[in-house]
Amino acid sequence: MTPLCTWPLSLLIHCLPLFLTQSITQSPSSLTIPPGGRVYLNCQVLGAGDPFMYWYRQDLGGGALSFVSYSVSAGSVQEMTLSHFNADRGSSIDFSLTSDGAFVNDSGTYYCAWSRTGKQAGGTSQQELRIVTRNKGSG
Ligand SMILES: *[C@@H]1O[C@H](CO)[C@@H](O)[C@H](O)[C@H]1NC(C)=O
C-alpha cells in the first residue's frame, strides 16, 4: 500500500484533479418565509476562479425557466430582471439574490449556474423558495 501524494509525479497525477474540481452550492437549500419577508439566496462556486455566474427561476410545480440575472466577474452585475430583488456579485465565488419584501408569486425554484465564457456550461444547482402564509394557531 503506497500512500498517494508522496512525491512530485504522484502528486501531479493523483492530486491535481482534486484541486481542479469545481463545485456549485446554493444556500439555504430551501427557504420558507411569509409574504413580505426577507429573502437571501446565495450561490457559491469553488475551484472555477472568477467565472460567469447566472440566476434563473421557475415557478413551483414547473413552467418555463426564466432568466433573472448574470455577472461576468466579481463586483459586477450585468442584468437583473426582478424589480424588487437585488443581485450582488460580492466576490469571485459568491452571487446572491436578496429582497426586503417577497411576494407570494416570487415562490419558485431558483437555479444558479456558472461558466468560464458566455457559451461553455460549467455546472448548475438549485434551491426552493416558498412564500406562504403560515397556518395560524400552531403555537
Ligand atoms: C406578483 O405579485 C405582486 C403583488 O401582489 C404584483 O404586484 C405583481 O404584479 C405580481 N407579479 C406577477 C409577475 O404576476
The ligand as a Tripos MOL2 file, in Angstrom:
@<TRIPOS>MOLECULE
LIG
   14    14     1     0     0
SMALL
NO_CHARGES

@<TRIPOS>ATOM
      1 C1        -46.7190   39.4300   -8.0910 C.3       1 LIG1
      2 O1        -47.4950   39.8980   -7.0210 O.3       1 LIG1
      3 C2        -47.3970   41.2960   -6.8020 C.3       1 LIG1
      4 C3        -48.1300   41.6400   -5.5150 C.3       1 LIG1
      5 O2        -49.3850   41.0400   -5.4710 O.3       1 LIG1
      6 C4        -47.9160   42.0560   -8.0170 C.3       1 LIG1
      7 O3        -47.8040   43.4450   -7.8340 O.3       1 LIG1
      8 C5        -47.1060   41.6280   -9.2280 C.3       1 LIG1
      9 O4        -47.6320   42.2250  -10.4010 O.3       1 LIG1
     10 C6        -47.1260   40.1180   -9.4000 C.3       1 LIG1
     11 N1        -46.1950   39.7610  -10.4380 N.am      1 LIG1
     12 C7        -46.5370   38.9450  -11.4150 C.2       1 LIG1
     13 C8        -45.4530   38.6580  -12.4100 C.3       1 LIG1
     14 O5        -47.6240   38.4610  -11.5250 O.2       1 LIG1
@<TRIPOS>BOND
     1     1     2 1
     2     1    10 1
     3     2     3 1
     4     3     4 1
     5     3     6 1
     6     4     5 1
     7     6     7 1
     8     6     8 1
     9     8     9 1
    10     8    10 1
    11    10    11 1
    12    11    12 1
    13    12    13 1
    14    12    14 2
@<TRIPOS>SUBSTRUCTURE
     1 LIG1         1 GROUP 0 **** ****
